[in-house]
Amino acid sequence: MKQLISCEFNIDTACVELKYSDDSMISINCTVVEDEVANSRFQRSELDWLIYNDPLSYAELILNGDPEKYLRTVTETPQLDFD
């Protein structure tokens, strides 16, 4: 059974990389993910926060979760008042 050895954001490739004990690796291209699931700068900001501060949670969300539902839940677009 393979075990996760490390999970980190590689700024050179813009990928979150998961490395396993059997020398396999999963690389998540964060730019592609943002282009697919983020509809606003607020959603992109939320994903960026996860990428830099908790890459393992980001990887779990992308691989096992529903990132679109998550982003709808945690972000809200401020409404401008022009009165």
PyMOL Python script that loads the backbone (N, CA, C, O; Angstrom):
from pymol import cmd

cmd.read_pdbstr("""\
ATOM      1  N   MET A   1       0.839  -1.174   0.000  1.00  0.00           N
ATOM      2  CA  MET A   1       0.000   0.000   0.000  1.00  0.00           C
ATOM      3  C   MET A   1       0.891   1.248   0.000  1.00  0.00           C
ATOM      4  O   MET A   1       1.799   1.379   0.821  1.00  0.00           O
ATOM      5  N   LYS A   2       0.620   2.134  -0.913  1.00  0.00           N
ATOM      6  CA  LYS A   2       1.452   3.334  -0.975  1.00  0.00           C
ATOM      7  C   LYS A   2       0.976   4.374   0.037  1.00  0.00           C
ATOM      8  O   LYS A   2      -0.216   4.516   0.307  1.00  0.00           O
ATOM      9  N   GLN A   3       1.939   5.084   0.577  1.00  0.00           N
ATOM     10  CA  GLN A   3       1.649   6.134   1.546  1.00  0.00           C
ATOM     11  C   GLN A   3       2.108   7.469   0.985  1.00  0.00           C
ATOM     12  O   GLN A   3       3.096   7.550   0.255  1.00  0.00           O
ATOM     13  N   LEU A   4       1.382   8.501   1.335  1.00  0.00           N
ATOM     14  CA  LEU A   4       1.750   9.851   0.935  1.00  0.00           C
ATOM     15  C   LEU A   4       2.974  10.297   1.722  1.00  0.00           C
ATOM     16  O   LEU A   4       2.987  10.261   2.952  1.00  0.00           O
ATOM     17  N   ILE A   5       3.995  10.717   0.994  1.00  0.00           N
ATOM     18  CA  ILE A   5       5.230  11.188   1.627  1.00  0.00           C
ATOM     19  C   ILE A   5       5.228  12.702   1.758  1.00  0.00           C
ATOM     20  O   ILE A   5       5.585  13.244   2.804  1.00  0.00           O
ATOM     21  N   SER A   6       4.822  13.385   0.684  1.00  0.00           N
ATOM     22  CA  SER A   6       4.818  14.841   0.739  1.00  0.00           C
ATOM     23  C   SER A   6       3.738  15.404  -0.169  1.00  0.00           C
ATOM     24  O   SER A   6       3.298  14.764  -1.124  1.00  0.00           O
ATOM     25  N   CYS A   7       3.331  16.607   0.157  1.00  0.00           N
ATOM     26  CA  CYS A   7       2.366  17.354  -0.645  1.00  0.00           C
ATOM     27  C   CYS A   7       2.773  18.811  -0.546  1.00  0.00           C
ATOM     28  O   CYS A   7       2.757  19.401   0.534  1.00  0.00           O
ATOM     29  N   GLU A   8       3.138  19.386  -1.682  1.00  0.00           N
ATOM     30  CA  GLU A   8       3.572  20.786  -1.659  1.00  0.00           C
ATOM     31  C   GLU A   8       3.273  21.454  -2.987  1.00  0.00           C
ATOM     32  O   GLU A   8       3.118  20.796  -4.016  1.00  0.00           O
ATOM     33  N   PHE A   9       3.195  22.777  -2.941  1.00  0.00           N
ATOM     34  CA  PHE A   9       2.987  23.571  -4.141  1.00  0.00           C
ATOM     35  C   PHE A   9       4.338  23.877  -4.764  1.00  0.00           C
ATOM     36  O   PHE A   9       5.241  24.385  -4.099  1.00  0.00           O
ATOM     37  N   ASN A  10       4.467  23.563  -6.043  1.00  0.00           N
ATOM     38  CA  ASN A  10       5.689  23.856  -6.786  1.00  0.00           C
ATOM     39  C   ASN A  10       5.434  25.133  -7.592  1.00  0.00           C
ATOM     40  O   ASN A  10       4.730  25.101  -8.601  1.00  0.00           O
ATOM     41  N   ILE A  11       5.997  26.237  -7.153  1.00  0.00           N
ATOM     42  CA  ILE A  11       5.749  27.527  -7.795  1.00  0.00           C
ATOM     43  C   ILE A  11       6.292  27.582  -9.220  1.00  0.00           C
ATOM     44  O   ILE A  11       5.782  28.341 -10.044  1.00  0.00           O
ATOM     45  N   ASP A  12       7.313  26.792  -9.519  1.00  0.00           N
ATOM     46  CA  ASP A  12       7.896  26.793 -10.862  1.00  0.00           C
ATOM     47  C   ASP A  12       6.954  26.191 -11.904  1.00  0.00           C
ATOM     48  O   ASP A  12       6.948  26.613 -13.060  1.00  0.00           O
ATOM     49  N   THR A  13       6.161  25.209 -11.491  1.00  0.00           N
ATOM     50  CA  THR A  13       5.237  24.556 -12.427  1.00  0.00           C
ATOM     51  C   THR A  13       3.784  24.947 -12.196  1.00  0.00           C
ATOM     52  O   THR A  13       2.915  24.589 -12.991  1.00  0.00           O
ATOM     53  N   ALA A  14       3.510  25.672 -11.127  1.00  0.00           N
ATOM     54  CA  ALA A  14       2.149  26.043 -10.722  1.00  0.00           C
ATOM     55  C   ALA A  14       1.296  24.804 -10.467  1.00  0.00           C
ATOM     56  O   ALA A  14       0.116  24.761 -10.813  1.00  0.00           O
ATOM     57  N   CYS A  15       1.918  23.799  -9.853  1.00  0.00           N
ATOM     58  CA  CYS A  15       1.231  22.538  -9.566  1.00  0.00           C
ATOM     59  C   CYS A  15       1.367  22.165  -8.092  1.00  0.00           C
ATOM     60  O   CYS A  15       2.397  22.414  -7.466  1.00  0.00           O
ATOM     61  N   VAL A  16       0.311  21.563  -7.553  1.00  0.00           N
ATOM     62  CA  VAL A  16       0.405  20.915  -6.252  1.00  0.00           C
ATOM     63  C   VAL A  16       0.834  19.486  -6.542  1.00  0.00           C
ATOM     64  O   VAL A  16       0.188  18.774  -7.311  1.00  0.00           O
ATOM     65  N   GLU A  17       1.931  19.075  -5.920  1.00  0.00           N
ATOM     66  CA  GLU A  17       2.508  17.767  -6.198  1.00  0.00           C
ATOM     67  C   GLU A  17       2.408  16.866  -4.974  1.00  0.00           C
ATOM     68  O   GLU A  17       2.821  17.235  -3.875  1.00  0.00           O
ATOM     69  N   LEU A  18       1.853  15.684  -5.185  1.00  0.00           N
ATOM     70  CA  LEU A  18       1.746  14.676  -4.138  1.00  0.00           C
ATOM     71  C   LEU A  18       2.720  13.552  -4.487  1.00  0.00           C
ATOM     72  O   LEU A  18       2.654  12.987  -5.579  1.00  0.00           O
ATOM     73  N   LYS A  19       3.625  13.229  -3.558  1.00  0.00           N
ATOM     74  CA  LYS A  19       4.611  12.168  -3.776  1.00  0.00           C
ATOM     75  C   LYS A  19       4.313  11.023  -2.817  1.00  0.00           C
ATOM     76  O   LYS A  19       4.037  11.227  -1.635  1.00  0.00           O
ATOM     77  N   TYR A  20       4.379   9.792  -3.375  1.00  0.00           N
ATOM     78  CA  TYR A  20       4.031   8.589  -2.614  1.00  0.00           C
ATOM     79  C   TYR A  20       5.241   7.694  -2.399  1.00  0.00           C
ATOM     80  O   TYR A  20       6.263   7.834  -3.070  1.00  0.00           O
ATOM     81  N   SER A  21       5.108   6.769  -1.448  1.00  0.00           N
ATOM     82  CA  SER A  21       6.208   5.894  -1.059  1.00  0.00           C
ATOM     83  C   SER A  21       6.655   4.957  -2.179  1.00  0.00           C
ATOM     84  O   SER A  21       7.783   4.466  -2.139  1.00  0.00           O
ATOM     85  N   ASP A  22       5.816   4.695  -3.171  1.00  0.00           N
ATOM     86  CA  ASP A  22       6.210   3.819  -4.278  1.00  0.00           C
ATOM     87  C   ASP A  22       6.811   4.610  -5.447  1.00  0.00           C
ATOM     88  O   ASP A  22       6.880   4.112  -6.571  1.00  0.00           O
ATOM     89  N   ASP A  23       7.243   5.840  -5.172  1.00  0.00           N
ATOM     90  CA  ASP A  23       7.842   6.753  -6.155  1.00  0.00           C
ATOM     91  C   ASP A  23       6.859   7.282  -7.195  1.00  0.00           C
ATOM     92  O   ASP A  23       7.279   7.913  -8.165  1.00  0.00           O
ATOM     93  N   SER A  24       5.571   7.043  -7.017  1.00  0.00           N
ATOM     94  CA  SER A  24       4.591   7.637  -7.926  1.00  0.00           C
ATOM     95  C   SER A  24       4.304   9.070  -7.479  1.00  0.00           C
ATOM     96  O   SER A  24       4.594   9.453  -6.346  1.00  0.00           O
ATOM     97  N   MET A  25       3.742   9.833  -8.374  1.00  0.00           N
ATOM     98  CA  MET A  25       3.472  11.244  -8.095  1.00  0.00           C
ATOM     99  C   MET A  25       2.205  11.666  -8.806  1.00  0.00           C
ATOM    100  O   MET A  25       1.946  11.234  -9.929  1.00  0.00           O
ATOM    101  N   ILE A  26       1.420  12.503  -8.165  1.00  0.00           N
ATOM    102  CA  ILE A  26       0.269  13.159  -8.780  1.00  0.00           C
ATOM    103  C   ILE A  26       0.585  14.637  -8.809  1.00  0.00           C
ATOM    104  O   ILE A  26       1.006  15.211  -7.806  1.00  0.00           O
ATOM    105  N   SER A  27       0.381  15.248  -9.952  1.00  0.00           N
ATOM    106  CA  SER A  27       0.630  16.679 -10.108  1.00  0.00           C
ATOM    107  C   SER A  27      -0.667  17.336 -10.559  1.00  0.00           C
ATOM    108  O   SER A  27      -1.213  16.985 -11.605  1.00  0.00           O
ATOM    109  N   ILE A  28      -1.161  18.290  -9.770  1.00  0.00           N
ATOM    110  CA  ILE A  28      -2.413  18.983 -10.079  1.00  0.00           C
ATOM    111  C   ILE A  28      -2.065  20.372 -10.605  1.00  0.00           C
ATOM    112  O   ILE A  28      -1.508  21.192  -9.876  1.00  0.00           O
ATOM    113  N   ASN A  29      -2.388  20.632 -11.853  1.00  0.00           N
ATOM    114  CA  ASN A  29      -2.115  21.927 -12.469  1.00  0.00           C
ATOM    115  C   ASN A  29      -3.147  22.932 -11.958  1.00  0.00           C
ATOM    116  O   ASN A  29      -4.309  22.898 -12.360  1.00  0.00           O
ATOM    117  N   CYS A  30      -2.719  23.812 -11.082  1.00  0.00           N
ATOM    118  CA  CYS A  30      -3.618  24.745 -10.409  1.00  0.00           C
ATOM    119  C   CYS A  30      -4.231  25.770 -11.371  1.00  0.00           C
ATOM    120  O   CYS A  30      -5.370  26.196 -11.180  1.00  0.00           O
ATOM    121  N   THR A  31      -3.493  26.155 -12.380  1.00  0.00           N
ATOM    122  CA  THR A  31      -4.011  27.116 -13.352  1.00  0.00           C
ATOM    123  C   THR A  31      -5.193  26.522 -14.106  1.00  0.00           C
ATOM    124  O   THR A  31      -6.201  27.199 -14.310  1.00  0.00           O
ATOM    125  N   VAL A  32      -5.080  25.280 -14.515  1.00  0.00           N
ATOM    126  CA  VAL A  32      -6.171  24.614 -15.233  1.00  0.00           C
ATOM    127  C   VAL A  32      -7.387  24.460 -14.320  1.00  0.00           C
ATOM    128  O   VAL A  32      -8.520  24.687 -14.745  1.00  0.00           O
ATOM    129  N   VAL A  33      -7.150  24.076 -13.075  1.00  0.00           N
ATOM    130  CA  VAL A  33      -8.255  23.921 -12.133  1.00  0.00           C
ATOM    131  C   VAL A  33      -8.987  25.247 -11.953  1.00  0.00           C
ATOM    132  O   VAL A  33     -10.215  25.290 -12.020  1.00  0.00           O
ATOM    133  N   GLU A  34      -8.245  26.324 -11.727  1.00  0.00           N
ATOM    134  CA  GLU A  34      -8.876  27.632 -11.550  1.00  0.00           C
ATOM    135  C   GLU A  34      -9.676  28.036 -12.778  1.00  0.00           C
ATOM    136  O   GLU A  34     -10.774  28.578 -12.651  1.00  0.00           O
ATOM    137  N   ASP A  35      -9.139  27.779 -13.967  1.00  0.00           N
ATOM    138  CA  ASP A  35      -9.855  28.117 -15.193  1.00  0.00           C
ATOM    139  C   ASP A  35     -11.164  27.339 -15.321  1.00  0.00           C
ATOM    140  O   ASP A  35     -12.130  27.840 -15.896  1.00  0.00           O
ATOM    141  N   GLU A  36     -11.197  26.130 -14.794  1.00  0.00           N
ATOM    142  CA  GLU A  36     -12.391  25.290 -14.909  1.00  0.00           C
ATOM    143  C   GLU A  36     -13.440  25.570 -13.839  1.00  0.00           C
ATOM    144  O   GLU A  36     -14.634  25.557 -14.139  1.00  0.00           O
ATOM    145  N   VAL A  37     -13.027  25.822 -12.607  1.00  0.00           N
ATOM    146  CA  VAL A  37     -14.007  25.867 -11.517  1.00  0.00           C
ATOM    147  C   VAL A  37     -14.248  27.244 -10.911  1.00  0.00           C
ATOM    148  O   VAL A  37     -15.297  27.460 -10.303  1.00  0.00           O
ATOM    149  N   ALA A  38     -13.329  28.169 -11.053  1.00  0.00           N
ATOM    150  CA  ALA A  38     -13.480  29.481 -10.406  1.00  0.00           C
ATOM    151  C   ALA A  38     -14.146  30.458 -11.365  1.00  0.00           C
ATOM    152  O   ALA A  38     -13.705  30.645 -12.498  1.00  0.00           O
ATOM    153  N   ASN A  39     -15.218  31.074 -10.881  1.00  0.00           N
ATOM    154  CA  ASN A  39     -15.980  32.002 -11.708  1.00  0.00           C
ATOM    155  C   ASN A  39     -15.749  33.468 -11.367  1.00  0.00           C
ATOM    156  O   ASN A  39     -16.273  34.355 -12.042  1.00  0.00           O
ATOM    157  N   SER A  40     -14.975  33.721 -10.331  1.00  0.00           N
ATOM    158  CA  SER A  40     -14.737  35.109  -9.928  1.00  0.00           C
ATOM    159  C   SER A  40     -13.371  35.219  -9.273  1.00  0.00           C
ATOM    160  O   SER A  40     -12.739  34.216  -8.943  1.00  0.00           O
ATOM    161  N   ARG A  41     -12.936  36.434  -9.094  1.00  0.00           N
ATOM    162  CA  ARG A  41     -11.645  36.644  -8.432  1.00  0.00           C
ATOM    163  C   ARG A  41     -11.695  36.210  -6.973  1.00  0.00           C
ATOM    164  O   ARG A  41     -10.666  35.861  -6.394  1.00  0.00           O
ATOM    165  N   PHE A  42     -12.876  36.228  -6.380  1.00  0.00           N
ATOM    166  CA  PHE A  42     -13.016  35.809  -4.992  1.00  0.00           C
ATOM    167  C   PHE A  42     -12.834  34.294  -4.872  1.00  0.00           C
ATOM    168  O   PHE A  42     -12.219  33.813  -3.921  1.00  0.00           O
ATOM    169  N   GLN A  43     -13.367  33.553  -5.834  1.00  0.00           N
ATOM    170  CA  GLN A  43     -13.186  32.107  -5.835  1.00  0.00           C
ATOM    171  C   GLN A  43     -11.723  31.748  -6.126  1.00  0.00           C
ATOM    172  O   GLN A  43     -11.171  30.836  -5.511  1.00  0.00           O
ATOM    173  N   ARG A  44     -11.111  32.458  -7.052  1.00  0.00           N
ATOM    174  CA  ARG A  44      -9.684  32.222  -7.332  1.00  0.00           C
ATOM    175  C   ARG A  44      -8.841  32.514  -6.101  1.00  0.00           C
ATOM    176  O   ARG A  44      -7.884  31.796  -5.811  1.00  0.00           O
ATOM    177  N   SER A  45      -9.194  33.560  -5.386  1.00  0.00           N
ATOM    178  CA  SER A  45      -8.474  33.918  -4.173  1.00  0.00           C
ATOM    179  C   SER A  45      -8.590  32.819  -3.123  1.00  0.00           C
ATOM    180  O   SER A  45      -7.614  32.514  -2.437  1.00  0.00           O
ATOM    181  N   GLU A  46      -9.751  32.233  -2.991  1.00  0.00           N
ATOM    182  CA  GLU A  46      -9.950  31.141  -2.032  1.00  0.00           C
ATOM    183  C   GLU A  46      -9.088  29.935  -2.409  1.00  0.00           C
ATOM    184  O   GLU A  46      -8.453  29.329  -1.547  1.00  0.00           O
ATOM    185  N   LEU A  47      -9.067  29.593  -3.688  1.00  0.00           N
ATOM    186  CA  LEU A  47      -8.224  28.480  -4.129  1.00  0.00           C
ATOM    187  C   LEU A  47      -6.751  28.796  -3.911  1.00  0.00           C
ATOM    188  O   LEU A  47      -5.985  27.929  -3.492  1.00  0.00           O
ATOM    189  N   ASP A  48      -6.355  30.027  -4.193  1.00  0.00           N
ATOM    190  CA  ASP A  48      -4.960  30.425  -3.983  1.00  0.00           C
ATOM    191  C   ASP A  48      -4.565  30.304  -2.513  1.00  0.00           C
ATOM    192  O   ASP A  48      -3.460  29.864  -2.194  1.00  0.00           O
ATOM    193  N   TRP A  49      -5.466  30.694  -1.630  1.00  0.00           N
ATOM    194  CA  TRP A  49      -5.171  30.592  -0.204  1.00  0.00           C
ATOM    195  C   TRP A  49      -4.898  29.132   0.165  1.00  0.00           C
ATOM    196  O   TRP A  49      -3.935  28.832   0.871  1.00  0.00           O
ATOM    197  N   LEU A  50      -5.755  28.228  -0.318  1.00  0.00           N
ATOM    198  CA  LEU A  50      -5.553  26.808  -0.033  1.00  0.00           C
ATOM    199  C   LEU A  50      -4.233  26.300  -0.614  1.00  0.00           C
ATOM    200  O   LEU A  50      -3.501  25.558   0.042  1.00  0.00           O
ATOM    201  N   ILE A  51      -3.938  26.703  -1.842  1.00  0.00           N
ATOM    202  CA  ILE A  51      -2.712  26.251  -2.504  1.00  0.00           C
ATOM    203  C   ILE A  51      -1.488  26.616  -1.677  1.00  0.00           C
ATOM    204  O   ILE A  51      -0.608  25.779  -1.473  1.00  0.00           O
ATOM    205  N   TYR A  52      -1.420  27.838  -1.204  1.00  0.00           N
ATOM    206  CA  TYR A  52      -0.231  28.311  -0.482  1.00  0.00           C
ATOM    207  C   TYR A  52      -0.207  27.900   0.986  1.00  0.00           C
ATOM    208  O   TYR A  52       0.868  27.683   1.546  1.00  0.00           O
ATOM    209  N   ASN A  53      -1.369  27.789   1.615  1.00  0.00           N
ATOM    210  CA  ASN A  53      -1.420  27.558   3.055  1.00  0.00           C
ATOM    211  C   ASN A  53      -1.773  26.133   3.466  1.00  0.00           C
ATOM    212  O   ASN A  53      -1.404  25.693   4.554  1.00  0.00           O
ATOM    213  N   ASP A  54      -2.482  25.414   2.609  1.00  0.00           N
ATOM    214  CA  ASP A  54      -2.893  24.053   2.953  1.00  0.00           C
ATOM    215  C   ASP A  54      -3.006  23.219   1.678  1.00  0.00           C
ATOM    216  O   ASP A  54      -4.108  22.834   1.286  1.00  0.00           O
ATOM    217  N   PRO A  55      -1.869  22.937   1.025  1.00  0.00           N
ATOM    218  CA  PRO A  55      -1.923  22.222  -0.253  1.00  0.00           C
ATOM    219  C   PRO A  55      -2.549  20.829  -0.154  1.00  0.00           C
ATOM    220  O   PRO A  55      -3.126  20.347  -1.128  1.00  0.00           O
ATOM    221  N   LEU A  56      -2.444  20.180   0.998  1.00  0.00           N
ATOM    222  CA  LEU A  56      -3.065  18.863   1.139  1.00  0.00           C
ATOM    223  C   LEU A  56      -4.592  18.974   1.079  1.00  0.00           C
ATOM    224  O   LEU A  56      -5.243  18.164   0.419  1.00  0.00           O
ATOM    225  N   SER A  57      -5.158  19.954   1.752  1.00  0.00           N
ATOM    226  CA  SER A  57      -6.608  20.159   1.682  1.00  0.00           C
ATOM    227  C   SER A  57      -7.040  20.517   0.265  1.00  0.00           C
ATOM    228  O   SER A  57      -8.096  20.085  -0.196  1.00  0.00           O
ATOM    229  N   TYR A  58      -6.216  21.310  -0.425  1.00  0.00           N
ATOM    230  CA  TYR A  58      -6.499  21.653  -1.822  1.00  0.00           C
ATOM    231  C   TYR A  58      -6.530  20.380  -2.669  1.00  0.00           C
ATOM    232  O   TYR A  58      -7.460  20.172  -3.449  1.00  0.00           O
ATOM    233  N   ALA A  59      -5.517  19.534  -2.515  1.00  0.00           N
ATOM    234  CA  ALA A  59      -5.455  18.296  -3.295  1.00  0.00           C
ATOM    235  C   ALA A  59      -6.643  17.393  -2.989  1.00  0.00           C
ATOM    236  O   ALA A  59      -7.232  16.816  -3.904  1.00  0.00           O
ATOM    237  N   GLU A  60      -7.000  17.265  -1.721  1.00  0.00           N
ATOM    238  CA  GLU A  60      -8.152  16.443  -1.350  1.00  0.00           C
ATOM    239  C   GLU A  60      -9.440  16.996  -1.950  1.00  0.00           C
ATOM    240  O   GLU A  60     -10.289  16.233  -2.412  1.00  0.00           O
ATOM    241  N   LEU A  61      -9.589  18.320  -1.944  1.00  0.00           N
ATOM    242  CA  LEU A  61     -10.770  18.944  -2.520  1.00  0.00           C
ATOM    243  C   LEU A  61     -10.860  18.663  -4.017  1.00  0.00           C
ATOM    244  O   LEU A  61     -11.931  18.317  -4.514  1.00  0.00           O
ATOM    245  N   ILE A  62      -9.771  18.804  -4.728  1.00  0.00           N
ATOM    246  CA  ILE A  62      -9.775  18.619  -6.174  1.00  0.00           C
ATOM    247  C   ILE A  62      -9.933  17.148  -6.537  1.00  0.00           C
ATOM    248  O   ILE A  62     -10.670  16.821  -7.467  1.00  0.00           O
ATOM    249  N   LEU A  63      -9.259  16.262  -5.827  1.00  0.00           N
ATOM    250  CA  LEU A  63      -9.297  14.839  -6.176  1.00  0.00           C
ATOM    251  C   LEU A  63     -10.527  14.112  -5.655  1.00  0.00           C
ATOM    252  O   LEU A  63     -11.003  13.179  -6.302  1.00  0.00           O
ATOM    253  N   ASN A  64     -11.054  14.515  -4.504  1.00  0.00           N
ATOM    254  CA  ASN A  64     -12.131  13.752  -3.871  1.00  0.00           C
ATOM    255  C   ASN A  64     -13.391  14.549  -3.588  1.00  0.00           C
ATOM    256  O   ASN A  64     -14.415  13.970  -3.225  1.00  0.00           O
ATOM    257  N   GLY A  65     -13.337  15.850  -3.744  1.00  0.00           N
ATOM    258  CA  GLY A  65     -14.463  16.679  -3.342  1.00  0.00           C
ATOM    259  C   GLY A  65     -15.200  17.272  -4.512  1.00  0.00           C
ATOM    260  O   GLY A  65     -15.071  16.823  -5.651  1.00  0.00           O
ATOM    261  N   ASP A  66     -15.968  18.278  -4.212  1.00  0.00           N
ATOM    262  CA  ASP A  66     -16.733  19.010  -5.209  1.00  0.00           C
ATOM    263  C   ASP A  66     -16.292  20.475  -5.119  1.00  0.00           C
ATOM    264  O   ASP A  66     -16.905  21.259  -4.394  1.00  0.00           O
ATOM    265  N   PRO A  67     -15.233  20.849  -5.850  1.00  0.00           N
ATOM    266  CA  PRO A  67     -14.695  22.201  -5.702  1.00  0.00           C
ATOM    267  C   PRO A  67     -15.695  23.301  -6.051  1.00  0.00           C
ATOM    268  O   PRO A  67     -15.650  24.376  -5.454  1.00  0.00           O
ATOM    269  N   GLU A  68     -16.586  23.061  -6.995  1.00  0.00           N
ATOM    270  CA  GLU A  68     -17.560  24.092  -7.352  1.00  0.00           C
ATOM    271  C   GLU A  68     -18.538  24.346  -6.206  1.00  0.00           C
ATOM    272  O   GLU A  68     -18.872  25.495  -5.915  1.00  0.00           O
ATOM    273  N   LYS A  69     -18.994  23.282  -5.561  1.00  0.00           N
ATOM    274  CA  LYS A  69     -19.891  23.427  -4.408  1.00  0.00           C
ATOM    275  C   LYS A  69     -19.162  24.120  -3.253  1.00  0.00           C
ATOM    276  O   LYS A  69     -19.713  25.006  -2.601  1.00  0.00           O
ATOM    277  N   TYR A  70     -17.919  23.702  -3.013  1.00  0.00           N
ATOM    278  CA  TYR A  70     -17.112  24.324  -1.963  1.00  0.00           C
ATOM    279  C   TYR A  70     -16.979  25.825  -2.199  1.00  0.00           C
ATOM    280  O   TYR A  70     -17.166  26.617  -1.276  1.00  0.00           O
ATOM    281  N   LEU A  71     -16.658  26.218  -3.427  1.00  0.00           N
ATOM    282  CA  LEU A  71     -16.464  27.640  -3.728  1.00  0.00           C
ATOM    283  C   LEU A  71     -17.765  28.428  -3.592  1.00  0.00           C
ATOM    284  O   LEU A  71     -17.746  29.571  -3.136  1.00  0.00           O
ATOM    285  N   ARG A  72     -18.880  27.841  -3.977  1.00  0.00           N
ATOM    286  CA  ARG A  72     -20.172  28.528  -3.793  1.00  0.00           C
ATOM    287  C   ARG A  72     -20.464  28.735  -2.316  1.00  0.00           C
ATOM    288  O   ARG A  72     -21.075  29.730  -1.926  1.00  0.00           O
ATOM    289  N   THR A  73     -20.022  27.787  -1.499  1.00  0.00           N
ATOM    290  CA  THR A  73     -20.294  27.850  -0.058  1.00  0.00           C
ATOM    291  C   THR A  73     -19.420  28.871   0.659  1.00  0.00           C
ATOM    292  O   THR A  73     -19.907  29.595   1.528  1.00  0.00           O
ATOM    293  N   VAL A  74     -18.144  28.941   0.312  1.00  0.00           N
ATOM    294  CA  VAL A  74     -17.209  29.769   1.083  1.00  0.00           C
ATOM    295  C   VAL A  74     -16.993  31.168   0.536  1.00  0.00           C
ATOM    296  O   VAL A  74     -16.397  32.003   1.217  1.00  0.00           O
ATOM    297  N   THR A  75     -17.454  31.446  -0.660  1.00  0.00           N
ATOM    298  CA  THR A  75     -17.244  32.781  -1.218  1.00  0.00           C
ATOM    299  C   THR A  75     -18.569  33.451  -1.512  1.00  0.00           C
ATOM    300  O   THR A  75     -19.559  32.805  -1.857  1.00  0.00           O
ATOM    301  N   GLU A  76     -18.560  34.720  -1.369  1.00  0.00           N
ATOM    302  CA  GLU A  76     -19.713  35.502  -1.779  1.00  0.00           C
ATOM    303  C   GLU A  76     -19.200  36.769  -2.449  1.00  0.00           C
ATOM    304  O   GLU A  76     -18.209  37.361  -2.020  1.00  0.00           O
ATOM    305  N   THR A  77     -19.877  37.164  -3.484  1.00  0.00           N
ATOM    306  CA  THR A  77     -19.491  38.348  -4.219  1.00  0.00           C
ATOM    307  C   THR A  77     -20.129  39.564  -3.568  1.00  0.00           C
ATOM    308  O   THR A  77     -21.352  39.604  -3.431  1.00  0.00           O
ATOM    309  N   PRO A  78     -19.351  40.548  -3.165  1.00  0.00           N
ATOM    310  CA  PRO A  78     -19.946  41.735  -2.546  1.00  0.00           C
ATOM    311  C   PRO A  78     -20.792  42.498  -3.560  1.00  0.00           C
ATOM    312  O   PRO A  78     -20.424  42.637  -4.727  1.00  0.00           O
ATOM    313  N   GLN A  79     -21.912  42.979  -3.092  1.00  0.00           N
ATOM    314  CA  GLN A  79     -22.807  43.758  -3.950  1.00  0.00           C
ATOM    315  C   GLN A  79     -22.473  45.238  -3.770  1.00  0.00           C
ATOM    316  O   GLN A  79     -22.385  45.737  -2.648  1.00  0.00           O
ATOM    317  N   LEU A  80     -22.290  45.924  -4.890  1.00  0.00           N
ATOM    318  CA  LEU A  80     -22.006  47.352  -4.852  1.00  0.00           C
ATOM    319  C   LEU A  80     -23.302  48.143  -4.751  1.00  0.00           C
ATOM    320  O   LEU A  80     -24.284  47.846  -5.430  1.00  0.00           O
ATOM    321  N   ASP A  81     -23.287  49.140  -3.904  1.00  0.00           N
ATOM    322  CA  ASP A  81     -24.472  49.972  -3.706  1.00  0.00           C
ATOM    323  C   ASP A  81     -24.233  51.306  -4.392  1.00  0.00           C
ATOM    324  O   ASP A  81     -23.351  52.069  -3.999  1.00  0.00           O
ATOM    325  N   PHE A  82     -25.027  51.580  -5.422  1.00  0.00           N
ATOM    326  CA  PHE A  82     -24.852  52.812  -6.198  1.00  0.00           C
ATOM    327  C   PHE A  82     -25.945  53.840  -5.876  1.00  0.00           C
ATOM    328  O   PHE A  82     -26.286  54.664  -6.725  1.00  0.00           O
ATOM    329  N   ASP A  83     -26.482  53.797  -4.683  1.00  0.00           N
ATOM    330  CA  ASP A  83     -27.534  54.765  -4.316  1.00  0.00           C
ATOM    331  C   ASP A  83     -26.961  56.106  -3.981  1.00  0.00           C
ATOM    332  O   ASP A  83     -27.704  57.031  -3.653  1.00  0.00           O
TER     333      ASP A  83
END
""", "prot")
cmd.dss("prot")
cmd.show_as("cartoon", "prot")
cmd.util.cbc("prot")
cmd.orient("prot")
